[in-house]
């Protein structure tokens, strides 16, 4: 099996306006999805990301996070194992992010020998 990185991209404004109950409900959906990936042997690792950060250029810091100039930001990542890109895509399609208008960027991991 190959490894694939799923970058979870969500609307930052929508996320910032969730009530605590809404936030917890969404987290439970993600936990259930990750549990299913684990049970089927596809989950490797992953975590949500804090909204703070920096956008770095070669010689400077272009902006500090949260990145208000962008509507969509990477809110988390999941590393999975799949036979190929098509299976990775099928596993990614079950992510709760789509229910809330988000997207996933699916990328094969290039293993350096």
Secondary structure, 3 states (H helix, E strand, C coil): CEEEEEEEEEEHHHHHCCCHHHHHHHHHHHHHHHHHHHHCCCEEEEEECCCCCEEECCCCEEEECCCCCCCEEEEEEEEEEECCHHHHHHHHCCCHHHHHCCEEEEEECCCCC
